[in-house]
Amino acid sequence: MPQRGSVGLISEVQLENDHKRLAWCAKGFGRNAIGGLRGKIYIVTDASDDDLLKPRRGILRFGATRNKPLWIIFACDMVIKLQQELMINSYKTIDARGANVHIAYGAGLTIQFVQHVIIHNLHIHDIQPSSGGNIRDSEDHWGIRTQSDGDGVSIFGSSNVWVDHLSMSNCVDGLIDAVSGSTAITISNCHLTRHNDVILLGHSDSFAEDAKMQVTVAYNHFGRGLVQRMPRCRWGFFHVVNNDYTHWIMYAIGGSQHPTIISQGNRFLGPPNRAAKEVTHRDYAPESMWKNWNWRSEEREHVACAHIPRRGACKPRRKEGWQCLGNFGASSSKVRRSIAWRSSSKDVDVLGQPYERIWPDKNPNDRGPSS
């Protein structure tokens, strides 16, 4: 093993039996994301972010913008205040296991027009809008970015993305946004608290290209201080499975523009406000319209009078990728277990259980460029 504090790139052979096994553990629509599986290990040793165009070796921005695949890890605990949004290039894994890493008090992470990205085990909180400017997004390109919104993780026009084991709270805009033609995404094992607009899936009611969007939201804990959008879905196909909802102020799952939403094995604990106990919310649509939408809920548990209207729970239309929902063993009994969020480096999921070592059939023709 390399000594902590060493800088640069090392052979993947030393770490492929531990860190890189993570790449085979995703489920759902993002299960084919390989991140930096075929790349070398890059170690972040410096928490600074002081050069947006020529980042130096050892900082996060340098690794995230390289053209070749990289598996990015951290030498020690650190708090990284990004001066501007971090543009993440294709075939990257940001893996904070083994360290307590916070992205906080500055800009957030942006995954735009790329593929095969894995984000794992970060604390992302108190994200602020950034002014924009000249920002590097790859080794051979930089461009002018407009002001960012203050999202924790923004996924824009990208595919094969796995967001896993994040602890997120208190961002100015959304915690996680996936928009503008993004697809093949899994959001799993995250602990989300203290926020208004939690997860947005779909750009706008006028952007019909998001009809191809396929997102899995699984094994997450939606906790204290959340208001709405857990998630808020437009147009596409969404599998919401084995999540634990213990707090919301307005609603939990919402949608517009006839999305297909399959809710399985979730536990919903209704809020004290009797007017907000309905789990679902339909935006800008009368009942005569939304009752024909493809929403289905099964194997759920409702606590404290939380409820889902029967109308609109139709048999979902079969879309391409339906077979990729995966076998989650959806059951509210799984969620009834004591849920203890663990933000340590140990390989446990949000239910406090060890990772199941699964080996899905990743696309053998899409392994990414060699390092």
N, C-alpha and C positions, 0 to 999 in steps of 0.2 A: 504494500500500500504506500502511496506517496505521503510524505510528511505534510502535516497541516502547515499552511502558509506557503507551500510551493506554488509557483506561478506557471500557468501555461497549459500545454496539452500533454497528455500521457496516453499510453496504449489502453485500449478498451479491454484487453484481456484480463487485467487485474480486477476490473470491477463488473464485468458483464454477468458474473454469477450472482451478484447481489443487486446493485442499483438498476441494471438494465432489464432485469426480469420484470420490472414494473410495466414495461411496454407491452407485455402480453396479458395484462390483467384487466383491461378495459372491457366493459360490456355495453350493449346498446348500439346506437347508431354511430358513436365515435369509436367503436371497437377496433377499427383498422388503423387508428392513429399510431404511428411508430415513433414520432418525434425524432430524437437524435440517436436512435438505436444503432444505426450503422456508422456513427461518427465516433470521434475520440472524446475523452473526458476533458472538460474545461472547468477549471477551478476559479471561482470568484474569491478574491482575497481582499478587495478594496470596495468599500461601500459608497465611494464618491461617484458623482455623475456630473463632471465639470466640463466635458467637451463633447458636444452633440455631433460634431462632424468628424472628429478624429479621436474617438475613444481609445484609451490606451489598454493594453493587455492587462488583465487582472480585474477589470470592472465588468459589471453585468452587461452594460450596453455593448461592449466589444464582442462578447460571446454571442449575444442575441442577434447581431447584425452580420455575422459571418455567412458566407455563401454555402459552405459545406455543412453537413450534419454535425451537430455537437450535442453532447449530454452535459448540461451545465449543473454543477454542484457548488457548494459553498464551504469555504475553509473554516468558518467560525460563525457565531451569532452576529447578526448585523441588522441595522435599520437603514434602508436605502430610501433616500428622498430624491425622487426623479425630478430633474429640472423641467423636462418635457416628457411627453408620452414615450414609452419604450416601444419601438417598432421591432417586432419579433419576426425574423425571417423563417422560411420553411425548414422543416426537418430539425426542429429544436425541441429539447426537453429542458425545462427549468425545474430542477428537482432539489428541494430544500431539506430533504431528510438528513438527519445528522446535525442540523443547525436550527436555530430559532431565527428565522429571517422575516423581517417586516418590510413591506413596500408601503410607505406611509408618508403623509404630510406633503406630498407633491403630486405629480401626475401618475397615471395608471399605465396598464399594459394594453397594447394595441396589436391585434392579429388581423392584418389587412391584406387581402389578395394573396394569401399564402396557403400552404397545406401541411399537414402532419406536424402538429404542435401539441405538446403535452405540458401542462402547468400543474405542479404538484407540491403540496405541503407548505404553501406560503401563507403568511398573514397579510391581508391587504385591507387597509382601513384609512380613514381620514384622507381620501383622495380628493384633490382640488383641481379645478379647471386650470389648464396651462395656456399661456399666451400664444403658443405656436411659434413658427419661425423655421429656419433651416435645420432639418433633422435627418440624420442618416438612417436608412432602412435596410441597406445591404452594403457589401464591400464596394460595389461599383455604382451606387446610386444614393443621392440625397436629394431632398426636395423641400419645398416650402409647405409647411403644415399650418392650417388654420387653428384657431383656438379649440382645444379639446373640451369635452363636456364635463369631465370629472367622473367618468365611469371607472370602476375598478378594473374590469376586463372588458374590452370592446372587441368583438369578433365581426369583421366586415368582409363580405365576399370571400370567405375562406371555407375550407373543408377539412375533414379528418382532424378534429380538434377534441382533445380530452382535457377537461378542467376538473381536477380531483383533489380532495383533502385540502380545500382552502378554508381559512377562517376569515370572514369578510364582514365589514360593518362600516356605516357612516361615511359613504361617498357622496359627493355633491349630486351626481346624477344617478345612474344605475349601478348596482353591484356587478351584474353581468348583462351585457347586451349582445345579442347575435342578430345581425341584420343584413340586408342587401345581398340576398342570394347565398348566404352561408348555409351549410348543410353538413350532415355526418358529424354530429356533435354529441358528446356525452358530458353532462354536469353531474358529478357524483361525490358523495361522502363529504359534502361541504357543511360548515356551520355558519349560518347567516343570521345576523342580529342587527338591531338598531338602524333601520333604514326604511325609506318610504317606497320607492320604486325598485323592487328587488331584482327580478329577472325579466328582461324584455326579449321576446323571440319574434322577430318580424319587424321590418322597417316602418311601414305605414300602411294605412288602409288602401292607399292607391298603388302600392308597389306589389303588383301581382306576381312578380318573379319569385317572391318568397313562398309561393305555393310548392316549390320543390324542397323546402326546408324540412329536415328530419332531425329531431333533437330528442335525446333521452335525458330525463331529470330523475335521478335515482339515489336512494340512500342518504338524502340530505336531511339536516335538521333545520327547520325554519323556526327560529327562537324569538327571544324577547325584543320588543320594540319594532317589529315589522308591521307595515301598513298594508301593502297590496303587491300584486304582480309576483306570484310565487308558483308558476310564472304567469306572464301575460302573453298570449299567443295570437299570432295572425297567420292566416292562409295555410300554413303547412301541416305537418304530421308530427304529433308530440306524444311521447310515452312518459307519463309521470307515475313513478312506481316506487313503492316501499319508502316513502318519505314520511317524516314526522313533523306535523304542524302543531305547534303548541301556542302560537301567538299570531294574531292578525287583527288589525283595527278595521279595515274596510272589507276585504275579501281575500281568499287564498289564490284560487285559479281563475283567470279571466281570459277573455278572447274576443276577437271580432273577425269579420270576413271569413266566416265558416271554416275555422280550423278543425282538423281532426284531433281530438284529445282523448287518449286512453289513460284513465286513472285506475291504477291497480294497487291494492295492498297498502294504501296510505292510511295514516291515522290523523284525524282532524279533531283538535280540541277547541271547541267554540269559545269565542271571547265573552267576557261578562255582558257586553252590550247586546241585548236581544235583537236589535235591528241589524246586527252584523254577523249573525250566526250562519247565514247561508254561505257555503264554501265558495260557490262559483259566482261569476259576474259576466254579463254579456254587454259589451260596449256598443252603443250606437245602433242597436237593432231591436225592433219590437218582438214580442213573443211569437207573432205569426211567422217571423223569419227565423229566429234562433231555435225554435222547436224542431226544425228540420236539420239543424247542424249535427255533425257526427261527433258527439260527445258520449263517452261511456265510462261508467265507474263501477268497479266490482271489487270484492274482497276487502272492502274498506271498513274502518271503524270510526264511528262518530261519537264524540264525547262532549258532554255539557251542551247538548242540544244542537250541535253543529249538524247541518243537513245539506243535501244536494237535491234540487228539484228533479223529479222523474222525467219531466219533459225535456227533450233534447238528448236524452241518453240513448241514442240510436245505435244500431249496429254500424261500426265504422266502415267506411268504404275501403276497399282494398287498393292500396297504392303500392307502387314500386318500393321495395324495401320493407314491406310488412313482415316478411320472414326474418328480418334482422332485429326485431324487437328483442329477441333473446329470451332465455328461460331464467327469469329472476326469482322464481319460486315466490311469486307475489302473494303475500298474506299479511294481514294486519297483525297477526300474532307475532311476526318478526319485529314489528315496530313497537309492540307493547313491552319489549324488553327494556331494561334500564338503559337509557341512551346517555352515554358519557363521552362527550367530545374530548378527544385527546390530541392536543396540538404538539405532541412530542414527535421524535423521529421514528418511533416504533411503527411497524407495519400493521396498523390496526385500522379498521374502517369505523364509520360513525356509530356503528352498533357495538363497538368495542370488541369485535371479532377479528381474528387474524385474516389477512388476505387469503382468499381462495385462489390457489394457483391454477388459473385456467389458461388454456392454450387455444384460443380461437384461430380459425383458419384465416390468417391475414393474407391479403392479396399477394401472391408470390411475384406478380409482375409490377408491383408498386413498392419497391423497397427503398426508393430514393437513391440519390447519387452516392457513390462510394466516397469515403473520406480519403 
